[in-house]
Amino acid sequence: MKINKPSRINGRVPVLSAQEAVNYIPDEATLCILGAGGGILEATTLITALADKYQTTQSPRDLSIISPTGLGDRADRGISPLAQEGLVKWALCGHWGQSPRISELAEQNKIAAYNYPQGVLTQTLRASAAHQPGILSDIGIGTFVDPRQQGGKLNDVTKEDLIKLVEIDNKEYLYYKAIAPNVAFIRATTCDSEGYASFEDEVMYLDALVIAQAVHNNGGIVMMQVQKMVKKATLHPKSVRIPGYLVDIVVVDADQTQLYGGAPVNRFISGDFTLDDSTQLTLPLNQRKLVARRALFEMRKGAVGNVGVGIADGIGLVAREEGCADDFVLTVETGPVGGITSQGVAFGANVNTRAILDMTSQFDFYHGGGLDVCYLSFAEVDQHGNVGVHKFNGKIMGTGGFIDISATSQKIIFCGTLTAGSLKTEITDGKLNILQEGRVKKFVSELPEITFSGKIALERGLDVRYITERAVFTLKQDGLHLIEIAPGVDLQRDILDKMDFSPVISPDLKLMDTRLFTDSTMGFTLPDATH
């Protein structure tokens, strides 16, 4: 497909309105969109202009969308405005749940829908930039992206096989096809008159460069939204993340904000300012903090870990309370290294970050087994230790980096509550009291689709734990073993009766550490790596 582009005059990058820019998108284009939840690096002006144009003119039609990272606010922002019948015919996303209106089209079989692991997806874009047909990886073996299961297909109308099983030197790999995009929406803070762009006010870089290279090298058109422009060659070369020759159109949005709904720039989030140790950041004593505290017990000095969104994201704050946050390094898959992990839809907008990598490189480190430990939330767990997060209750959420992270981390800590749906608890007198039981059991007999394979983890020799507010399990060859229960709960009534299968009860079953249930600091010291 030939894409028309505006011409440069005297080397200057064309500067257009968003409405003018989207006129260059033809029918059946493959649009790759940069951005993460909460407005991180989201080219909102371009997305809105495209949605408005289609609503008015019914053009362009039948787009294919590639979104490596989940944009949106779990409601109407992100790529949800593009959820108009006829505008999108096909989507390949790393995460779906941040833009639920797009997910609804997939759930209703109105578009073809695929889910690659987030890290794999960004690596296939890098492959596309190099004109490679795809990538080989053992990430995803035994999960729903394995072609022996669902092959990454999310609904009944999705037919084409994008993932194949191959064997090289007696080892199984998945071959992930690289899809070549020909339109990009990316964002930066500043660019000069030739399109050289810097990210000084942004939270992170994500895979902006990879996307721009993939689209450019496949003859496409790269549209970049920025907050301001400066004169040619006035940006420091080390601050430039996107070279100007990759950019075809610049759209200036002087009102561009770092995140949704806040100040234009939070200098703590951009890394310009740091919080000192005297700043009080504490979590209330509740089931979330209880789980985060118990999860911290699995950390070791000098470890490099990953923390995922959800109930697990409190571990950094708990470590700060206990004075051991500097004894290990937590990373986020989108690029941040160290610091205090943010919570909510703008996950990854950390403060006191020590370094920020591009997302593709971060996943290279993960895939190669660089993580000592990871902390991930779960939706459901079955008797084989399998975990499901990408689809439940009929809703498509997508994997995000879950598969990439859990496939090779030496220790995997799944965090969540034993039940869900209006669960209410309180912690008093050193005990857990269940005030109202959750309506939904999260520990089920069999998962219909698998996001984490207990079988593969055991084959790889990984250490797997499941930590809830009332029970702790570990994975062994014969299934889940119950190893700890909370003081104040009844084993049969509050745990076994709330599971659809019977775990093995450890002969060494013990109470969870009483320090977890106190409102004061625990006085916890991280053990050395050898323990």
Secondary structure, 3 states (H helix, E strand, C coil): CCCCCCCCECCECCECCHHHHHHHCCCCCEEEECCCECCCCCCHHHHHHHHHHHHHHCCCCCEEEEECCCCECCCCCCCHHHCCECCEEEEEECECCCCHHHHHHHHCCCCEEEECCHHHHHHHHHHHHCCCCEEEECCCCCCCCCCCCCCCECCCCCCCCCEEEEEECCEEEEEEECCCCCEEEEECCEEECCCCEECCCCCCCCCHHHHHHHHHHCCCEEEEEECEEECCCCCCHHHEEECHHHCCEEEECCCCCCCCCCCCCCCCCCCCCCCCCCCCCCCCCCHHHHHHHHHHCCCCCCCEEEECCCHHHHHHHHHHHHCCHHHCEEECCCCEECCECCCCCCCCCCECCCEECCHHHHHHHHHCCCCCEEEEECCEEECCCCEECCEECCEECECCCHHHHHCCCCEEEEECCCEECCCEEEEECCEEEEEECCCEECEECCCCCCCECHHHHHHCCCEEEEECCCEEEEEECCEEEEEEECCCCCHHHHHHHHCCCCCEEEEEEEECCHHHHCCCCCCCCCCCCCC
